[in-house]
Amino acid sequence: MLGARDMAYPFVNMLSYWVYLLSVLVLLASFFVPGGPTGAGWTLYPPQAITRGTPGYDWGIVLMLVSLLLFIVAATMGGLNYVTTVLQLRTKGMTLMRMPLAVWGIFIASIMALLAFPALFVGGVMLLLDRTLHTSFFMPAVLQFGQRLPYEGGSPLLWQHLFWYFGHPEVYIVILPAMGLISELVSVHARKPIFGYGMMVFSLVAIAAISFVVWAHHMYTSGMNPYFGFFFATTTLIVAIPSAIKTYNWLLTLWRGKIQLTVPMLFAIAFLNTFVVGGLTGLFLGNVIVDFPLQDTYFVVAHFHMVMGVAAIVAIFGGIYHWYPKATGRMLNETLGRIHFWATFVGTYLIFFPMHFLGLLGVPRRYNTFEGLSFLPPSVRPLNEFITVVALLVGLAQLLFGFNLVYSYFRGKKAPDNPWRATTLEWQAPTPPPHGNWGHEPPPVVYRWAYEYSPPGAKEDFIPQNAPPVVAGGSGGEDHAQGGGKA
C-alpha cells in the first residue's frame, strides 16, 4: 500500500515474529508446570497475583510475567519497523496525506505501542522481582494466616497505574488499525471517496493523544481524589468526540453511495453497528457515580466486548474477505461467507446484549459460580445458560470460516488482479504479489490520493493511485490528481 518492496528491517520483522512465538510457548508451558497456570486473571493485580493460595503461585505467575515481557520485546521490534517503514520507504509521490487510512491506522497504533508498552514492561519486571526476590514495589506489609510475609512499604495501586497507563491505550492500539481497515472497505464497496479524509487522519491522532490521559477511569473505585475522578471522567467523554467524527464520516461516505453488499461490506457495516452500540454504553461507565455500582458487573463485560472485542474482530474478518483474493489469487466462497457473517453478527449480539441486563441486576464478573448470591433474581440462571449456548454456536460458525479459507485456497474461483476495482497500490501488483511486491518492475509512482471513486467525467468509476493525471483536453478528470488529496 506504500509502494515499498519490503519492510524497513526485514530481519527485525522476522525476529519480532519468532520472539512473539516464544512468548506464546512460554505462556503455554505454564499449563504443564507444578501448580498450573496463574489464576490471577488478566490484570494480574497484586498482592493476590503473587501470594500463596492463588492458583499458579509457584511457577504459573513467573512464566506469565516472562511471557509478557517477551511479548513486549516483540511488539516493540514490530512497532519500530512499522514506523520506520511508513516514514522512510514510501514510494515516489506517496505523501503522508495520500496514504490509505489503513496504513494511517497501523502507523498511529505502532507509535502508541512504543509509548504505552514501556509502562507495562517496567511494571512486569517489578512484579516479577516482587515474586522472585521478595522486593516490595507493589507489596505492602501482609499478614497471611497470622504469619508476616517478607514484604513492606509497597503500593498495589502503583501496579494499577502502570497497568492501565498501558491498558487503555492498548484498546486503541487494537481498534485504530480496525478503523483503518473499515475506512478502506466502506469507500471501496460504496464506490465513493472517503468523506473528510483530513479529519479522519486528525481524529486518529486525537484519539491516540487523548487515550493517554484517560487510564484512571478503570480505577474510580480505588479511592481516588474526587477531583481526579472529575478529570478522568471529562477526558473519557472527550475521547468519544474524534471517534464520533469518524463514525459520522463513515456514514456520510455511505450516504448515496453505490453500496455493494459484498461480504467485506457486510462486516464493515457490522463494525459501525457494534462500535456505536458498544460506545454508547461507555458513556455510562465513564461517569464516576454510575461506574461505582456497575464497575465489577457483566455490564462492563458487555460494553468492552461490543465496542472493542466484537468490533475489532468483525473488522478483521472484513479485511480477510477483502484482501484474501490478492494474497492467494482465489476468491472466498460468497455463500459460506454470508452464512458466517450472519451467524457471527447476530450471534455476538445475542451473547453480549443480554449481559447489559445481567450487569444492571448486579451479576458480578470474574465469578465462576453465583451460588449463594441471594440478591440475584431467578432470571439470571436461564439467561446465562442461553448466552453459553449461543457462544458455543458462534464458535462453531468460525469453523465454517476456517473451512472457507482452506477450501477456497485450493478450489476457489480464480481472482482477477483487482476484483473490487480498488485504487490503492496493492491491487495494482500481480496476484499474488511476488517477492519484492512488484517483481522486476520498478515501484509505482503515486499521482493522487487513495480514494478516487466515481470521479466525474472518467471512463471508469475509479482511478488507481498510480494512474498519471489526464492531460488537458483528454477525457476529463484532469484535476483529479491535484484536488483528490484535499477532499
N, C-alpha and C positions, 0 to 999 in steps of 0.2 A: 504493500500500500504506500510505502515511501519511495519506491523505486530503487531501494538498496539491494545489493546482491546477497548480503548476509548480515547477521548481527555485527555490532562493532567488535565484540570479543567472542568469536565462536568457541574458543576453548573454555572460557569462563561460562558461556552459555551451557555447554555440556557439563562442566563441573557443578554448576548450580543444580542441575537435574540429579546428578549422582549423589550429591550431598543431601538433597531433599529425600531421595530414595533411602539413603542411610538413616535419616531421621525417622522415616516410617518404619523401617525394620527394627530400629531400637525401641520404638513405641510398641510394636507388635511383640517384641521379646518380653515386655513386661507381663504378658499373659502366661508366661512359662517359667517365671521365677518364683521362689518361695513367697507366699503371701499374695501373689497375683497382682493385677494392675491396681493403680491408685483408685480409691473411692472418694477422692476429694472433690470430684466434679470438675467441670472445665474451667472454673475460675480459680481453683487451687488456693482458696483463702486460708492463710494461716490464722490461728495456730492449728486448726483442725487438720490441715493438709499433711502436717509432719509430726503429729503426736500419735503415740501408741493408742491403739483402739480403732484407728481409721484403717479400712482395708488398704493393702498395698503399702503399709508404713515402712516395711523393711527395704524392699527393692523397687516396688512399683513407682513410688513418687520420685525416686532417684532417676530411673530410666525415663519417666515422663519429662522431667526437667532437662535431662541431657538431650532427649529428642527435640524438645522445644528450642534449645539453644542451637542445635544443628540446623533446624528448620530456618531460624532467623538468619544464620550464616548464608544458607542457600538463597533465601529471599533477598538478602542484601546484594549478593552477586547478580541475581537476576534483575533487580531494580536498577543497579548501576548500568547494566548492559542495555536495558530499555532506554534509559535516559540518554546515555551516550549515543545510541543509535539514532534516536529521534533528532538530537541536536547536531550530529556530525555527518550522518550518512544519507540525508535526504537528497534525492536526485535533483538535477538542474531544473529550476523553475518551481520546485516544491517548497514554497514558503510556509511558515508556520500557519498562516491563515488560509492556506489552501489544503491543509492536511484533512483527511477524513476524520470525523468525530470519534470513530472507533479508535484511531491512533491517539487522539487527544485524551480519551478516557484512560487508556493504558498508561500514557505518559504522565498524567497528573497523579494517577494512583501509585505509580512507581516512585514519584517524588514523595508522596505521603508515606509510603512504606519506609523509605530511607530516613524519614524524620520520626516516625512512630515506633518502629521496631527497637531502636536502642533502649527505650524505656523498659520494654518487656525483657530485653536481653539482660540488662542490669538487674532488674527485679528477679529474673530466673536464677542468675548467678548468686545473688544474695540469699534467696530461699534455699538453694542447693547447699550453700555454706551453713545456713542455719540447721539444715537436716544432717549434714555430714560432720561438720566441725563444731557444732553447737555454738555458733555465733548468735548474736541477738539483734539482727537487723529488724526482723518483724515479730520476734517472740518476746512478749513481756514475761515477767515472773509468773510461773504457772505451778499450781499445786495439782497433782494428779493422784487420786486415791491416798491423799494425805502426805504424799512424797513430793518434795520440791524438785522440779526439773532444772537442768543446768542452763537456764535462760534468765535474763533480766534486762529491763530497760528498752526492749524493742517495741515497735508500733505496728500492729496489724493493719491500721489504716494506711500506713505508708505503702504497703503492698497494693491496697485498693487504688490508691492514687496512681502508682506506676502502671498497674494492670489496665486501668480504664483510660489513662492517657494514651495508651496504645489501643485499648479495646474499642473506643468509639471511632477514632479514625479508621480502624480496621473495617468497620461496617461500610464505610465509603470506599475503602480500598477495594472491597468486593463489588460494590454497586456501581462505581463510576465506569469501569470497563463495560459493565452490563448496559449502562446508559448509552455508551458509545455504540455498542452493537445495535441497540434498538434504534438509534438515530439512522444508522445505515439501512436497517430493514424497513423502517417507516418510509423513508424517502424513496428507496428503490421500488418498493411494492405499491406505493401510492403514485408513482410516476410524477412526483413533484419535488422541487428544490426544498431542502430543509428550511423551515421558517426561522429567521433570525439567527443565522449561523454565528455571528459575532456574540450575541447574547448567550448562545449555547456554550460557546467556549468560556466566556467570562463567568457563567454560572458554575461551570465545573471548577474553575479556580476559586470562586467564592465558597462553594461547598467545602472544598479542601481546606481553605483557610479557617472558616468558622468551625469546622469539625474538631479543631484542636483546642477549642475553648468551651466545650460542652460536656467534658468527660464526667464531671461530678454529678450529672443528673442520674447516674447509676448509684449514687451514694446519698440520696436525700435522707434515707433512714439511718445513716451512720451518726447522726447528731451534729451536723454541720451548723455553723452560724446562719441564722435566717437571711442575713444579707447576702451570703454566698449562695444560698438557695435561690434567692431572687435573681442574682446574676446569671446562674446557670439555667434557670427556667427561661429567662429572657433570651439568652443565646440559643437555647434549644428551639424556641419558636422562630428566631431569626433565620436559623439554618434551613427552615422549611421554605423560605422565600425563593432562593435560587432553584430549589427542587420544583417549586410550583411554576417558576418561569419555564423550566424545561418541559414540564407536563403541558403547559399551555402551548408551547411551540410545537410539540409533537401533535397535539390535537389540531392546531392550525395548519400543520403540514398535511394532515389527513383531510381537512376541510376542502370539499370539492375536488379532491384528487381522484385519479382513475384507479381506485383501490382494487387490487387484485388479491383475493382471499386465498393466497397460497399458504402452505403450512408455515413458512417463516413469518408471514404477515399475521397469521392467527396467533402465533406465540408472541409477536410484538404487541398485539392488542391485549393479550392476556397480561403482559408485563404492565402496560399502562393501567389496567384494571386493578391488579393486585397491589401495585405500588401506591396508587391513590387510596384505595380502601385501607391498606395497612398503614399508610402515612397518617391518615385522619385519626386513627386510634393513638398515634404517637402524641397528638395534641393533648390527650387526656393525661398520659403518663409524664409529659413534660411539665405539668403543673404540680407543684410540691404537695399541696393538700390532697389532690386526687391520687397522687402516686403512693401516699402512705398506705391506704388500705389495699391498693392493687399491686404493690411492688413485688410481692412474692407469690402471686397467684397466676393462674393459667391465662389471665388477660395479657400478661407480658409475653408469655409463650406465643399466644395468638398474634399479637402485634408484631413481634420480631420476625416470625416466620412469614407472615403475609408481606411485610414491607421489604424484607431483605432475603429471607430464605427462598420462598417461592418465586418472588420477582426475579432474583438473580438466576435461579435455575431455569425458568422459562425463557429468559434472555439467552442463556447458553444453548438451550435446545433450539431456539430460533436461529442462532448463529450457526449451529451444526447443520441444520437443514439448508441454510443459505449457502454456506461455503463448502459443504461436502462435495458437490459436483466439481468444484475447482481442485480440491485436494485429491480426489480419487479418479475423476473422469467419468463418474457414474452418478445418475440421479437416484435419490432415495425414493422408495415406493410411496406415492401420494396417498393411497388409501390407508396403508398402515400408519402413515404419518398423521392423518386426520383422526384415526381412532386413538392413537397415542395422545394427540392434543386434547381431545375431549375428555378422555379418561383422566389425564393429568390435571387439566384446568378445573373441571367440575369436582374431581376427587379432592384436590387440595382445599377447595372452598368447604367441602363437607367435613374435612379434617379440622381446619383451623377456625372457621367461622363459629362453630359451637363453643370453642374454647373461650371466646369472649363472655359467653353466658356463664360458663363454669367459673371464670375469674370473678365476675360480679357476684357470684354466690359465695366466693371466698375459698374455692378449692385451691390448696397450696400446690405450687410446683415443686419438683425435685423430691417428691414423696413416692415411695414405691407401693404404698398401700394407704388407704384412707379409713381403715377400720379404727373405730374409737373416736372419730371426729364427729361428735353428736350434733354439731351445728349444721352439718351438711344435709340438705333435703334428699329424699329418696330418688329424685330425678337424676342425681349426679351419676349413679352407677350405670343405668342403661345408656346414658349419653356417652360416658367413657367407653363402654363396650362398642357402641356404634362407631365412635372415632377410630377405635382399634381395627375394627373390621374394614372400614373404608381405607385406612392406611395400608393394610395388607393388600387390598385390591389395587390401590395406586402403585404399590411396589411391584405387583405382578405386571402392571401395564408397562413398566420400564423394561421388563424382559422383552416385550414386543419391540420397543425401540432398539434394544441391543440386537435382536434378530434382524431388524430392518437394516442396521448398519452392516452386519456381516453378509446378509443375503444380497443386498444391493451392490456391495463391493465386487461380488462375483457374477451376479445375474442381473444387475440393474441396467436400466436403459442408459445407453451411452450419452454422455453430456456434451453439448457443444461448449466452445471456449467461453461463451458469455450467455448462459441460458436465461439470466434475469435481465439482460440488457442494461447492465450497470456501468457506471462511469469510472470507477476507481481503478487504479493501475493493475491490481492483481488479476482482474478479469481480462486484461489485455495480454497477459502472459500465456504461453502454451498450457494445455491441460493434460496431465497435471504439470505444474511448473518444474522445469529441470533444475539441476544443481546450479546455484547462482541466479535462480529465478528467470533469467532472460536467455540462458544458454549462451551461444556465441554472439548474440545480438547485443548491441550497446544498450545500456539502461535507457528507459524512455525519458523524454523531455516533457515537462508539465507546462501547459499553457493556460490553465483555468482551474477553478475550484472543483470540489468533488461532487457537486450536486446540480449538474446542468441537465435537468429533466424538463421535458415538454417546452423547449425553447421556441419562441415564436419564429416562424419562417424557416426552421431547419427541416431537412428531409426526414430525419429520424426523431423520435421523441426523447433522445438522449445524445449527449456529446461527450465522449471519453475525455479524461483529463489530458491525455497526450495527443489529442486532435489539434493540429495547428489552427490558428484563427483564420476565418474565411476573409479573403481579400475583398475590398470594396467592389461592389458590382457583381458579387457572387450570388449564391442562392439565399442570401440573407444570413443573419446571425453574426455579422462581423463584430459586434460589440460584446458577444458572449464572454470571450476570454477576459476582457477588461472589466466588465461590470459584474460578472458572476461572483467573484470573490468578495464583493461588497454586499451581496444580497442578504 
